[in-house]
Amino acid sequence: MKNRLLRKTLVPKPMASDRRAVHRRARRVSALMIACMFGIAAKAYAISIRDHESYAEQSHRQQLRSYTLTASRGEVVDRGRVALAVNDRVYNIILNPREIRGRRAEESVVDTLRELIPAEEFDEEALRSELARDKAYRRLKRVAIDEEQSKELMGRGLPGVWLEPATRRVYPRGLLAAHILGRVNGQGVGHLGVELGMEEHLRGRDTQSPAYYANGRKLLLDGYPDPEVSRGDTVELTIDSAIQAMVEREVDAVVARWNPVGASIIVLEPRSGEILAMANRPTFDPNHPIETLAQTTDLATQAAYEPGSTMKAITVAAALEEGVIRENETLYCEKGRYQFTKKNVIRDTHRAEWLDITQILAQSSNICTTKIAMRLGKRSQYRWARRFHFGERPDIQLPGATRGLLAEPEKWSDIQAANVSFGQGMSASPLQVAAAFAVLANDGLYNAPTIVRRVVDNSGGTVYEHTPTRERVVRRSTAHTVLRMLESVVTAKHGTGKNAAIPGYRVAGKTSTAQKADLEKRAYTEDQYYASFVGAVPARDPAVVILISVDNPEGGHFGNEVAAPSFSRLGTQIMDHLAVPPDDGSAPRPKARVVRAGPDGERVIPVALVELEDEGVEPPLPGAKKRVKPTTGLPDFTGMSITQALDAAEQARVVIRPEGSGVAVMQDTAPGPVDDGAVVRVIFEPPS
């Protein structure tokens, strides 16, 4: 009985099989499916019709982005469109430390990069530090490789190493006009020179274009943006690269001969105020890291020195304009010693009794210049100095230009007023002195010096163009009179600048031998000088004003001895280059040019640039680096320029005594093992 009941409860009931139950279930399933379909239809209606605008906007926001074309920096060119600062394509090295460590390829990566990256840029410690990080993306800092190196690197197939394209600022002419051009910093922003002064024009602007991004790809709606749109403006400088090359060679020759603390040369076009060339030493190569801040100082615009006897021409011009002296008047020069006050004696280097105004300038008499200044008076003397723009910053596109020092006349003592008349007790930059002298060479008109001639945007339109200021300072007749007097500085028997003579041309100029001030002792040093010469050539219709300034030369200190010979050599080359007719009536020599074949056909190149390139001062284009390889002994200097030889000597720990200019042709010690500090005599000659 018990077993029968147990079996009865365990046996399942049979499923319902009547039609009503089946239909009932079918209706329920059908109703559920119809409800789902109505729900889907309602949702589709809401998405596609009722809320279409909202969902379309959401989709638009998710897929549409802005593609950014990074700004590229504008070029810097000279007045002949010779490229001086350009952009070069390079590649940044990107590492995935996780992958590299996972594949145990650390040593392969280190060895390969050590082989490809130049030794001075390869930092193994920094590389290993990056490889030790738990990151998937690291960019090697301060390392960029060119196209050839990138192909070599990617051909090695290293795991976790790839490249990112980038741009690098390249200065294809190397040292040429380094202080004018300046350089950019690690972020590509102007850091010195025109690169900083014209940053607003050069930097360019990022350009954006709408694009749809999906599945890792982009579709540019308006097409790929024109790279020219994001490029900065082209800045055309006033300098002539051929003249700049001449100046660079000459300033190197000055440094080699006189071993000064610093030196500057400026070539200025007086009719426009445009600077045709400007160079300083010490200098730097903007393609490479800077070793010391002193290299970057633009002495021509930033250094203030006492202009010395150059101011005598300004004092005489002011006195003639005021009518307090006459051209043919004579003054008593006290036989070289003048007891100006009870405590102050003024002396002349050349003792004389009676001199006319022309002779006062020719023999550079401090005593007679003081007497002229006494007739002017302190306030009038100060007013004329300011009219020649001393004591104010030149309106030039180079940052850091000094205003110099010119105290108010109320603060002048009698001896200070005398000192200012012949260029002491005040200070000015070489550029200020050259611009003031250019007034006499430009019919009495002052043109603010400029280094930028024109700025052109990426569509070819002119954004800026230099216009001479043409400010009247003195009468034309006064300027011509003083300039004619200054010819005697070079031609007179007792003239102080006879070494500045240029065969076939009249030269009007002024020497200066200014003692350096000792600020601690509040007195002038006995053995430190600024030697300089500033002049205009041809004197009767000046094409250029040239200033040579040498800070504390060794072995000499007179302007005629140190600076005037450089003026003569440089002036001769510039007259030939500009094809200026000589004053003696002979025909000008044709401009020296060289025709070279290139990928775009033949190019006509100034011979000065060719010589500069041959001397190795100009590295290959673009971005190639000029390096002097380290040596374990005395290098062979043959074929090097003076600058290259000095670099090589420094690395070899020897001292060279250069003689001449141009390229090295001989040395008195054979290459090979040599003691540290050894002195080697090297002979330089102009390239044939």
Disulfide bonds with the S-S distance in Angstrom:
Cys333-Cys368 2.14
